[in-house]
Amino acid sequence: DESSDVHGDLATIGCICAQMHVLIEKEALLALDPDGQSSALMETVNQGLERLYSQLQRECMVLHPHLQLNESMQETGMLQLFPIVAERLQLQGDPPGKDQVTFKEYLTHISQLHQCLSM
């Protein structure tokens, strides 16, 4: 039963959004390739996105039962952290403010920190 896997916490929602972010970027790359648009990999990516979207809806419903998905994502700050997910899901969000970073900026920063620590 999938409902038993629902946690309704911010970390789980963030993990789902991070996975969606990666799949959306892969989807965009496949869409540029004429052979990629109809490939088995594209089908797998689309199925993964559909599964994650369903999970995201369930998690947000548990965390904020009184809010719509876009309101819950706004409340948690996920629209600002994952603008590519917000755009793909056609959710309206405010652009990241000067004190907020996107997931891509976060990953770049963590990667640079890792390189410094590896020296």
N, C-alpha and C positions, 0 to 999 in steps of 0.2 A: 504494500500500500504506500503510494507516494506521499500521502498526507502525513505519515508518521515521520518523514524525513524533514518536515518543516520546522525551522528553528525560530524564525521571526526575529532575528537579530541583525545588527548592522554589519558584522563581519561576514555573515553568510551572504547578505545582499551585495556587499562589496566584492566578494569572490565571484558571484554570479556575473556581476557587471564586468569584472576583469576578464572572465572567460568570454563573455559576449564581445568585448572590445577586440580581443585577439581574433575571434571568428569573423567579425565584421571587416577587419583589415584583410583577412584572407579572402573573404568574399569579394572585396573590392579588387584585389589583385587578380583573382580568377575572372572577374568580369571584364578585365582589360584584355584577356587572352581569348580569341575567338573559339578555341577548342575548350577553354576552361569553363565557359558559360554553361555548357551542357555536359560537363564531365561528372563522373561518379563522385569526385571530391567536392564539387559544388553542391551536389545533392546531400552529401554528408554534412557539409557546413550548414546548409539550410535546415536540415533536421536538427542539428545541434543548437542552432539559434532558436528554433521553435521550442525545443525542450527547455532551454534556458529561460526563454520568455515566460513560459508557463510557471517555472520555478520562481522566477522573479515576482510574478503576480501573486503567487501563493505566499511568499515570504513577506511581501509588502502588506498584504491583507492581514497577516497575523500581527505584524509590527504596528500597523496603523489601520485598524479595522474600519475606522470612520472616514478614511481618506481614499481618493482615487489613486491610481498608480502614479500619475504624474505629480500629484501633491505629495505622496509618500516619498517619491524620489527627490523632490525639491526639499522636503523636510529633512531628509537624511544627508543632503549635500551631494548625492550621487549624480544629479544632473550636471553639477559643476565639475565634478571629478572625472566623469565619463561623458563628455559632450558628444563623442561619436556614437555612443549607445543612445543618448537622448535624441540625436538626429535620426538614427536608424529606426527608432521606435516612434518617431514623430511626436515626441514629448516636448512641450514648451518649457524651456529653462532659461534662466538668466545666464549671460556669458560669465565666465570666471572673472571674479574681481581681482584687484591687484594683490590681495593677500591669499588668493586661492590658486591652486595648481591643478592642471589636468592630469589624468593618469599617465599620459605619454611623458609629460614633464617630470612627474614623480619617478617613473622608471629610468629616465635619463639621469636624474639626480642620484638615484640609488646605484646605478651602474658606475657613475663617476666616483662615488664614495667607495664602492667595492674596488675599483682600480687603484685608488689612493691607498687603501688598506693592504692591497696585495703587493705594494712596492717594498 
